Amino acid sequence: MSKLLNEAEVRKLIPIGHSKYYELIGSGALRSVKIGRRRFVTEQAIAEYISGLDRAA
């Protein structure tokens, strides 16, 4: 089971700014889930995003 991470936790793992965080989520490049009014990213979604960066390089 993957842990749900909030924006601050994600930005500690991936060195991006606030705007880039929401840009990645909006484009679907970084998958997220919404619970109430808050949005969370799973550890698995971060791993998939990073893996996609490796493939693109």
Secondary structure, 3 states (H helix, E strand, C coil): CCCEECHHHHHHHCCCCHHHHHHHHHHCCCCCEEECCEEEEEHHHHHHHHHHHHHHC
